[in-house]
Amino acid sequence: MTMTAHSRYPSFSSYMRARRPVLLRTARSLTANPNDAEDLLQTALTKTYVAWERIEDHRALDGYVRRALLNTRTSQWRKRKIDEFACEELPEPDPIPLADPAEQQVLKDAMWRAIMKLPARQRAMVVLRYYEDLSEAQTAEVLGVSIGTVKSAVSRALGKLRQDPELTPVR
């Protein structure tokens, strides 16, 4: 965005600076590639900027941006390239060098890899519930589903995480 765009909505600039790290974490949870996450967040923030005057309750901006992230990611998934295909095993994400070899970091990395193995919808629900600390009702509202859908999908996702062999040694 140009300098003119920033001066048009100073409140958008302030919001973006303050909330970008949290929203980027959400974007990273929706895609395995950090560069794709940056692009996803940029697109969602652009949509938010365009709608800035129409958003009545600026206290609900995070929900609006999260919804834009999920809608954009869903659209990208639907339009995915033909060179993407299903395989027997999920490819491992690029290994993240461990700066801190402490047990907590090992657990965090193992948990994140396990979460990335979940189907996109379950992953989104787990991230919104446990990483973004949204209630079941808030998660249902962001995703446009019922609370019961959130409860059952999160329950199935947690069951899969309990069965993940990579997490077995750390339990």
C-alpha positions in Angstrom: 0.0 0.0 0.0 1.2 3.5 -0.8 1.8 6.2 1.8 -1.4 7.8 0.7 -3.3 4.6 1.5 -1.9 4.6 5.0 -2.8 8.2 5.7 -6.3 7.6 4.4 -7.1 5.2 7.3 -4.6 5.8 10.1 -6.7 3.5 12.4 -6.1 0.6 9.8 -2.3 1.3 10.0 -2.4 1.2 13.8 -4.5 -2.0 13.8 -2.2 -3.7 11.2 1.0 -2.9 13.1 -0.5 -4.0 16.5 -2.2 -7.2 15.3 0.0 -8.4 12.4 2.1 -10.9 14.5 -0.9 -12.6 15.9 -2.7 -12.7 12.5 0.5 -14.0 10.9 0.5 -16.9 13.4 -3.0 -17.7 12.3 -2.1 -17.6 8.6 0.9 -19.9 9.3 -1.5 -22.4 10.9 -3.5 -22.5 7.7 -0.6 -23.3 5.3 2.6 -25.2 5.7 4.7 -22.7 3.7 5.7 -19.5 5.6 5.9 -17.5 2.3 2.3 -18.6 1.5 1.3 -17.5 5.0 2.7 -14.0 4.3 0.8 -13.8 1.0 -2.4 -15.1 2.7 -2.2 -12.5 5.4 -1.4 -9.7 2.9 -4.5 -10.7 0.9 -6.7 -10.8 4.0 -5.4 -7.4 5.1 -6.1 -6.0 1.7 -9.7 -7.2 1.8 -10.0 -5.7 5.3 -8.6 -2.4 4.1 -11.1 -2.3 1.2 -14.0 -3.0 3.6 -12.6 -0.7 6.4 -15.4 1.9 6.2 -18.1 -0.9 6.0 -16.9 -2.7 9.2 -19.2 -1.3 11.9 -17.6 -2.8 15.0 -13.8 -2.3 14.9 -13.6 -4.4 18.1 -14.4 -7.4 16.0 -11.6 -6.8 13.4 -9.6 -9.9 14.3 -12.7 -12.1 13.6 -13.2 -10.3 10.3 -9.5 -10.8 9.3 -9.6 -14.5 10.4 -12.7 -15.1 8.3 -10.9 -13.4 5.3 -7.9 -15.7 6.0 -10.0 -18.8 6.0 -12.1 -17.8 3.0 -9.0 -16.9 1.0 -7.2 -20.1 1.9 -10.3 -22.1 1.0 -10.5 -20.3 -2.4 -6.8 -21.0 -3.0 -7.3 -24.7 -2.1 -10.2 -25.0 -4.5 -8.1 -23.4 -7.3 -5.0 -25.4 -6.5 -2.7 -26.4 -9.4 -2.9 -29.7 -11.2 0.7 -30.5 -10.2 -0.5 -31.1 -6.6 -1.6 -34.6 -5.9 -2.5 -36.9 -3.0 0.2 -39.3 -1.7 0.4 -42.0 0.9 2.5 -40.0 3.3 2.5 -36.3 4.2 5.7 -34.6 3.3 7.5 -33.2 6.2 7.7 -29.4 6.4 11.1 -27.8 6.1 12.9 -28.5 9.4 13.1 -25.6 11.7 16.4 -25.3 13.4 16.1 -25.7 17.2 17.6 -22.6 18.8 16.6 -23.9 22.2 17.1 -27.6 22.8 14.9 -27.6 25.9 12.2 -30.2 26.3 9.5 -27.6 25.9 10.7 -26.6 22.5 10.9 -30.3 21.4 7.3 -30.8 22.5 6.2 -27.6 20.8 7.8 -28.7 17.5 6.3 -32.2 17.7 2.9 -30.8 18.5 3.0 -28.4 15.6 4.1 -31.1 13.1 1.2 -33.3 14.4 -1.3 -30.4 14.0 0.0 -29.8 10.4 -1.0 -33.4 9.6 -4.6 -32.8 10.5 -7.1 -32.0 7.7 -7.4 -28.3 7.0 -10.8 -27.9 8.6 -9.8 -29.7 11.8 -6.5 -27.8 11.9 -8.3 -24.5 11.6 -10.6 -25.4 14.4 -7.8 -26.6 16.7 -5.7 -23.5 16.0 -8.6 -21.1 16.7 -9.7 -23.0 19.9 -6.3 -23.6 21.4 -3.7 -21.3 19.8 -6.0 -18.3 19.3 -7.9 -19.1 22.5 -11.4 -18.6 21.0 -14.4 -20.2 22.6 -16.4 -22.9 20.8 -19.1 -20.3 19.9 -16.5 -17.8 18.6 -14.8 -20.6 16.6 -18.2 -21.6 15.1 -18.9 -18.0 14.2 -15.6 -17.4 12.5 -15.9 -20.6 10.5 -19.6 -20.2 9.8 -20.5 -23.6 11.3 -22.5 -24.8 14.3 -21.1 -25.2 17.8 -21.8 -28.9 17.6 -19.7 -29.1 14.4 -16.8 -27.4 16.2 -17.1 -29.7 19.2 -17.2 -32.9 17.2 -14.4 -31.9 14.8 -12.1 -30.7 17.6 -12.8 -34.0 19.5 -11.8 -36.0 16.4 -8.7 -33.8 15.9 -7.6 -34.3 19.5 -8.1 -38.0 19.1 -5.9 -38.0 16.0 -3.3 -36.0 18.0 -3.4 -38.5 20.8 -2.6 -41.3 18.3 0.2 -39.5 16.6 3.4 -41.6 17.0 5.6 -38.6 17.2 3.8 -37.4 20.3 3.8 -40.8 22.1 7.3 -40.4 23.6 6.5 -37.0 25.1 3.3 -38.0 26.9 
